[in-house]
Amino acid sequence: MSHDLNKLAIEAAKGRLSRREFMRHAAAVGVAAPFASTLLSQGVLAAETPKKGGHLIAGLKGGSSTDVLDPALNASKVPYSFLRTWGETLVDITPTGEPVPYLATSWEPSNGAKTWTFNLRKGVLFHNGKEMDSDDVVKTLQRHSGEDTKSGALGIMRDIVDIKANGKYQVVLELKEGNADLPYLMSDYHLTIQPGGGFDDPNAGIGTGPYVVTVNEPGIRHVGEKFKDYWNDEVGHADTVEIRVMNDQTARMSALQSGSIHMANQVAAKTAKLMTRLPNITIENTQGKGHYPFLMHADTAPFDNLDLRLALKYAINREDMVSRILQGYGTVGNDFPINKAYDLFDESIEQRTQDLDKAAYHYKKSGHTGPVVLRTSDAAFSGAVDAAILFSQQAAKAGIKVEVKREPADGYWSNVWNAQPFCLSYWSGRNTQDEMYSVAYKSDADWNDTNWRRPEFDKLLSQARVEVNRDTRKQIYSDMGRMVRDDGGAMIPFFNDFIDGVSKKVGGFVKDPSAEMSNGYALIRCWLA
């Protein structure tokens, strides 16, 4: 029994088993929590020792010539993963979903969680040699606030009414209303701390992370060199890291197999099982909060018609999508962005299934005639074009014509997503229900990519933030989920596994349910074995 638990503790230390799952295993065999925690600590010590040096290369899909370094405008996978190499936030989230100190060493709520005091880490240097202090933090948060910002974090910053420094190493935030989830929000990657807040040059790529930006060629490649004065020895093991933008699936997989790259994201589900047979590759698939939505602008004809939105939602066959597009690497969705990976998820919400009679009924009631144009590209996710075509075939059975328009991969995130009224996209999810809804479904959220706005929904969101009773809070989130499901502009047929391909020459890969490529941290968590 002890031997088996030791093995599980090492797996947990490597990120292949969550702390919660390990403690559950321990309890099942009668091991007390204190002793289980000791075993877990020993597992950390027994896990692989990182090796230093070398040039670690990732071939990633999700890059474009329009990408910028500015964290506020970070919207796709390549800039996201590169940001993780050179920038850091006040708070980080562990693979088990807990907020932990990062550039902040601690935080303390007061005044009914309306006031939050963050104590900052001392001696942290930016890549330009300046020490990070409260002025940098205050200005960074201010740059992502205010109605003139284009930041993807605006949705979570609007409820902060005052940001001020209290000495050199302390920052105090005042909120409109209490929010127990604020530390989670401060982990949002857009809120990467920059010198002077990034006001002078947000695209300079100067942060506090383990790597200094040396090459920035959007749509081609990005390179970072180890920062000699970096403060944290636990990450940043390679001398240099590189991201090669490889949006073509075949080229990306060929490069991984040949060894010219060490890691690749978004392995197509239909090839993942085949690649598990390769002796030099490991397929790391992680269940989490990521999902692939079909986005309808609820304020734009013809999608401003609820009956049309319902017709499309009833027309899709979710099980078929999971089977044929994800090859089983995922789970069925229910037209709202929350699944059982989130705390306080309500499993009693009725699962919507394909109903062609209801789809035809709502379509006729909508009064719409002619094709519905669905824009897509495999830039959205591997298999996005196939998913669009499959949906068009499913919808045709209800008498709905869906015209699939394939868009260029380059520029998809600036020209199609959040711009065209019906398109495919992806979301990695967020740490909490509050954050997911605040960023993408709150009426005034900058990334409200369905243009769905309901004051009653916003009111429930505010109520949930200050509710301390978990059962009551769960009911509020349940009501919000039903509202998005039945009225919103997002059709969410499936939650995807994150499928990454990793060379067996790489050590230290951690499965992280927050996002692909170990929540974007693969290049700083991993090493060349």
N, C-alpha and C positions, 0 to 999 in steps of 0.2 A: 504493500500500500504506500509506504513512505517513498519507495523508489519511483512509483508511478507519479506521485505528487511532485517529486523533485523534477521529473521530466516535464510535467505540466508547468511548473514554476519557470523553467528555462524558456518554454514556449511563450509564456506570458511576458517574460523579460524581452523576448525578441519581437513582441507585438503581434504574435500569431494567435494569441488567446487573450481576451480582455481580463482585467483584474476581477471584474464582476463574475465572469465565467469561472475563473480559477477558484474564487472564494466559494462559489456554488458547488464545485467539484469537491472542495475540501469539506464543506459542511455535510455533503451527502455521505461521506465516509467517516463522519464523526470527529473531524479535526477541529479543534477550537479556533476561533478567529485569531487570537494573538499568535498561536503557533503557525497558523497558515500565513500570516503576514511575515513572520520570520522566514518561512520557506520561500516566500516570494522575494524577499530581500536577498536571500542566498542565490536565488535564480538569476537575479540581476548580475551578481558577481560571477556566476558560472557561464553567463552568456558570452558570445564571441567578443574578443578584445579587438577594438578597431585598429586597423593598420593605417599608417599615415603615408601620404605621398601619392604621386601619380596624377594622371589626367583622366577624370571621370566624365563620360560623355552620355548624354541622353538624346535620343531622336524623338522629337515630340510633334504630334499633330496639334493644331490650334494656334498657329502663328500666321501673321499677315504683314504685308508691307506697311500697313496703316498702324501697327502697334507702336505704343509709346511707353516710356519708362514711368511716367507719372502714375503713382499708385491710385490716384483718384479716378483715373480713366481705365484702369486695369479691368478687362472684360473677357479675356479668353485664356486658354491654358498655357501657352508659351510664356506670355508676360507674367502670368501668375506664378509659374514655377521659377522663372528667373528672379522675380521679386523676392521669393523666399531665400535666395542665395545672398542678396545684398541688403535686404531690409528686414526690420523687426517691429513688433507691436508691443504695447504695454503688457498684454496678457496673451498667453498661449493656451490652447486646448489640447489635452492629452488624447491619445487614441481611445481612451475609455470615456471621454466626454467631460472631463473635469477641467475647470479653469485653473491655471497655475501661473505664478509670477514669471515675468520675462524681463522686459525693460522696467517694469514696476516690480518692487520686491514684496509689496503687500498693499492691501486696500481695506478700507473700513467704511461701512455705511452709518449714517445717522439721520435723524429727523425723518423717521419712517421711510428710509431708503431714498429720500429726496436729495440727500447730500452724500457725496462719495469722495473720500480722500485717498489719493494714490501716492504712495511713497516710492520714489524713483531709485533705481540702481545707480550707485556712485561709481565714477571712474570709467564709464562706458564712453568710448571715443567714436565719433563719426569718421568716415574714411578720409575726410579733409583735415583730420587732426583735432577738431573741436570736441570738447567734452559735451556730451548730451546733458541738458539740464531742463528745468521746468519751463523755461521760456520756449524751448524747441517743442516741447510737448503741447503747451498751450496753443502755440501758433499752428502746429499741425492740426490739432482738433478744430481750431477756428477755420482753417482753410477748407475743411470738409463740411463746414456749417454755412448757413446763410443761403438765401434763395438764388444767389448768383453763381453758386458752385455747380460744377457738373459731376461731382463725386458720386460714386455708387454707394457711398456710406451716408448720403444725405438723409435717407429714410430713418436711420437710427440716431442721427444727430439732432433732428428737429426738436426732440423732447428735452434737450439739454439747453437750459436758458442762460447759464453762466459758466465760464471756464476761466479759472484764475490760478496764478502761481501763489504758493505760500512758502516763500523762501526758495532756495536754489534746487531743492530736491523733493518738492511736494506740490501736487496739483489737486485742486478742489473743483469738483463738478457739482453744479446745482441743477436739478431736474424740475420739470413742471409738476411731475407727480412721481411717487415712489416707483422704483423698478428694481426688483431683487435680481434681475438678470443682467444688470449693467456690466459686470466684469466679462461676461460672455461677449457682449457687444464690443468691448474694447479690444477683442481679439480679431475683429474684422480686418482682413488684409489690406483694405484700402487705407486704413489708419496707420500705415507704416510711418514711423517717426522720422522726420527729415530735419536737417539743420535749418533753423529759422522757419520751420514749418513747410519748407519747400516753396515759399512765396517767390523767392528770387528766381529759381529755376527748378520747377518740379520734375523736369525730365533729366536732371543731372545724374540720377542714379546713385546719389550719395546717401548712404544709410549707416546702420551700425552692425550689419550682418557679417557673416564670416568671409564673404568674398567681395572684392572690389571690381567694379565693372571695367573691363579692359576692351571688350569688343561688343558693340551694339549695332547689329545689322538687321533691322526688322524684316521678318519674312525669310531670313537666311540663317543667321546664327548669332548666338550670344555667348560671351566668355567672361568668366570671373576668375580672379587670381586671389589666393588666400591673403587675407588682411592680417599683417604681422602683429597688430595690436588688438586683435579680437579678444573679447572678454570671456568667452565660453568654450572650454576645452571639449565639451561633450559632443559638439557637432563641427562640421567643416574639416573632414579628414583628408581629402585630396588636396594636392597643391593647387590644382586648377580644375575648374568645372566648365563644361560646354553644353549648350543646347543647340542642336541642329534642327532647324525647322523642316519637318518631313511630313507634309500633309498627305502624301500618297501612301496608302496602306501597304501596297506591295513593296515599295522602296524601303519603307520603315522596317517591315518584317525581314526583308532580305539583309538589311544592314545589321539587324540584331543577330540573325543567324550566322552571318559572316564574321561577327566580332568587331565590326568597325564602329559600332555603338554598344554601350553596356546596358541601356535601359530604353524601353519604348512604352508609350502610353497608348490607350485606346486600341488594344488588340481586338480586332474584329471577332465577335463571338463565334462566327462560323469557322474561324481558323484557330481559335484558342485551343480547342481540344486536340487538334492535329499537332500543335506546337508542344503540347505536354509530352509528346513522345520523343522530342529532341533531347539528346544527352547534355547539351550545353546551355539549355534555357529552362527557366522556371516561370510558370504562369502564376502570377499573384492576383487572384480575384478576391475582391472585398465587398461584402454587402454593406450598404449604408443608406444615405439620404439622397443620393443623386437620382435625378429623374430626367426623362426626355419628354418635354411637353410640346403639344401642338398649340401654338399661341394664337388666339383670336382677339383682335382689338374690339373690345365691347362698346366702343364709342364710334365705330366706323362701319358704315353700310358695307355688306349686308349683315355683319356680325353684331350690329347693335340690336338685332332682333333675337330675343331670348329663345324663341321657338327654333330658329336656325341653329343656334348654339346647341340646344338640346338634341336636335336631329342628328348633328354630327357626333355628339357624345354617345348617343344610343346606337349609332351605326358601326362604331369600331368594335372589333373583337379583340379584347385585351389578352386573353389566353393565347390566341393565335399569334399576336404580336410578340409575346414573351418567348414562345416556342420557336417561331420562324426568324425573328429579327435578332433576339438575344440568345437564341440557342439554349435557353434555360438559365442563362447567366443574369437572372433578375427576377423580379416579382411583379404581380399585377398591381396597377395603380387604380385610383378611384376618383380622379379629377379634382383632387386637392393635394397640396405639396407635402403632406405629412404622412409618414408611415410608422410602423412599430419601432423604428430606430429612434424615434423621438420620445422623450419623457411626456407622460400624460396623453399619449395617443389613445383614442377611443375606438376600440375594435368592434363596438356595436353598430357603428355607422354602416348602413346597408351598402354592400358592394354593388356598384352598377355593372351590369352585364350587357352584352349586345342584345338588342331587341329591335329587329328590323321593322316590326309593325309600328312601334312607338316612333322610330326614326322617320318612317314614311308619314306618320300622322303629324308630327311636329314640322316636318319639311313642308307638307301641304299647307299647314296652318300659317307658316311663315310668309307664304305668298311669293317666295323667291323662285325665280326661273333662271335657267342658264347655268353655266359651270361656276363652281367655287374654285378660285385659284389658290393653290397651296404652294408656297415657295420653300425650297429645301436645298441642301448641299451636304455632302459628307463632311464639310467643315463643322457642321453642327454636332454630329457624332457618327461613328462608324456604323454604317447601315441606315443612315437617315434617308437617303434616296429610296432605298428598298422599302423602308417603313412608309414613306409617302405613297409609293406605288401600291403597296399592299392595302393601305387604307382606302385608296381610290377604288380598288376592286371590292372591298367590303362595303363601302358606301353605295356603290352602284347597285347592290342587291336591294337597297331601299329606294332606288330611283333617284339617288343624289349623284350628280356628276361632279367629281373632284378633278380639276385639271392640275397636274403636277408640273411645276416650273422649276427646272434645275438652275440654280444660280452659281456663279463662280465662287470658288472657295476663298480666293483672295478678296478681302473686303466684305465678307459675309456679315461680320459682326458690326460693321459700321453702316452698311448699305441696306441690309435686310432685317436683321434682328432689331427689335424695338423701333423699326421704321416702316415695315410692310405689315398689312393688316392680318395676314395668316401665314405663319411660317413655323418651321421646326426649330427647336433650340435644346439646350441642356441647362440644368441647374445642378450644382454640386450639393445643394442643400445648405443649411446653416446649423449652428450649434443648438439653437432652441427654437421652439415654435414661434415665440415672440420675434426673434430675429428674422426668421424666414418670412413671416407675414409683414414685418416692418419694412423689409428691403424690397419686397416684390408685390405686395397686395394692398398695403395701406394706400389710401387715395392719393396722397401727395408724395409717395415714394418715387424717386427719380428713376428707379428700375422697375416700375410698375409696367411690365411689358405686355400686359393685356389691356391696359387703359381701363380697367374695371374700378369704378369708384363708388363706394357705398358708405355714407356717414355712419350708418348703423353698425357696419363692420368695424370701422375705426373706433367707435365707442366701446365695443366689446374688447378690442385689442387693449385699450387703455384700462378697462376694468380688470382684465386678466393680470396686468402688470402689478397691480397693487393688492391683488387677492392673495391672502396667505393660506387660506384653507385649500388644500390640494384637491379635494373632491369638487369644490366649487370652481376652482380654476380649470380643472379638467372639463367640467361641463361647459364653461365658457369657450374653451378651445374646440370642444365638440360642436357647439353651435356655429362657431366661425368656420369650421371645416365643412359643415353641411351647407353653409351659405355659399362658400366658394364652389363646392361641388355642384350645387343646383342652379346657381345663377352666374358664376364667374366665366371668364373667357379662356381659361386653361383647360384643355383636354389632356389628361395625364394618364396614358394607358399603362405605363410601366415604370418601375424603379429599377435602375440598372445596377449591376455589379460594376465596380471599377476593375477593369482587366488590364493589368500591366505585364509586360514581358521583361524579365530580368536575367542577365547573363549569370551563370554560376561562378563567374570570376568576381562577382559583387557580393559583399557581405553587408549585413546590417539593415536590410530592407524591412520596414515596419508596416504592417497592414494598418491603415488608418481609415475608418469609415467616413471621415469628413470629406475626403476628395481623393481623386486619383493621384498616382505617384506619391503615395504616403502623405496625402494632403499637401502636395507640392514640395514637401521637404526631402524627397528622395536624394537629391544631389548633396544635401548637407548632412543627412543622417547616414548615408551609405559610404562604403569605402571599397577599394580594390583589394580583394582578398589575396 
